[in-house]
Amino acid sequence: MIFEMGAKLEGDNFDTSKNDKKSKKSTNEIIPKNQHQLVFTFEKRKGKPVTLVGRFYIDEKEKKEVLKLLKKRLACGGSIKEEWIEIQGDVKDKIKTILEEKDWKFKK
């Protein structure tokens, strides 16, 4: 052949797999909650305030329990994104007091 274009369709092996960009990597080790150094970030999304608390290095079940506790006590919405918990509104001080009652540590 003088020149080739496109995929090679020769043989019996056709690799059609795609690279999954959102592959979950569980390289984070689980550490006890009194050894966490949680931090806050504040963002505005479409004009609405969002408070992010994180990096939680715990399993998914415990993250969901923490999120459920915060949503119930603060009467607001929230979600989990990787190691971060997102809470609707500017509620940094309230989150800090609730989690300190449960023996979580924050970065100073």
SVG drawing of the C-alpha trace seen along z (x, -y; Angstrom):
<svg xmlns="http://www.w3.org/2000/svg" viewBox="-35 -36 39 49">
<polyline fill="none" stroke="black" stroke-width="0.4" points="0.0,0.0 1.2,-3.5 -0.6,-5.2 -3.0,-4.2 -6.0,-6.0 -8.3,-5.1 -8.3,-2.1 -6.6,1.2 -9.3,3.8 -7.0,6.7 -7.1,9.8 -9.5,11.0 -8.7,8.6 -10.7,5.4 -10.0,3.2 -13.0,1.0 -12.6,0.2 -12.5,-3.4 -10.4,-4.9 -12.6,-5.7 -11.7,-9.2 -13.8,-9.0 -12.3,-5.8 -12.4,-5.7 -9.1,-5.3 -9.2,-3.9 -5.6,-4.8 -6.7,-6.9 -6.3,-5.1 -8.9,-5.2 -7.8,-7.2 -9.7,-7.7 -11.8,-10.8 -9.7,-12.3 -6.7,-12.4 -8.5,-14.2 -7.5,-17.8 -10.7,-19.1 -10.8,-22.4 -13.5,-24.6 -13.9,-26.2 -16.6,-28.6 -17.9,-28.9 -20.8,-30.7 -22.5,-28.6 -25.0,-30.4 -25.2,-33.1 -25.9,-30.7 -23.5,-30.0 -22.0,-26.5 -19.8,-25.4 -17.4,-22.5 -15.9,-20.5 -13.2,-18.0 -11.1,-15.8 -12.8,-12.9 -10.6,-9.8 -13.3,-7.4 -15.5,-4.8 -18.6,-5.8 -21.0,-4.5 -19.5,-6.8 -19.5,-9.8 -23.2,-9.3 -23.9,-9.2 -21.9,-12.5 -23.8,-14.1 -27.2,-12.9 -26.3,-14.3 -25.3,-17.7 -28.4,-17.9 -30.7,-17.1 -29.2,-19.4 -28.8,-22.3 -32.1,-21.8 -30.4,-22.2 -29.4,-20.2 -26.0,-18.7 -24.1,-16.0 -20.8,-14.0 -18.2,-14.7 -15.2,-12.4 -13.7,-13.3 -15.7,-16.5 -19.1,-17.1 -21.0,-20.0 -23.6,-21.8 -25.9,-24.5 -25.5,-27.9 -22.8,-29.7 -22.9,-27.6 -19.2,-27.2 -19.5,-28.0 -22.5,-25.7 -20.8,-22.8 -17.7,-23.2 -19.6,-23.1 -21.7,-20.0 -18.6,-18.1 -16.5,-19.1 -19.2,-17.6 -18.6,-14.3 -14.8,-14.5 -13.8,-15.7 -10.6,-17.8 -10.1,-20.9 -7.0,-22.5 -6.1,-25.7"/>
</svg>
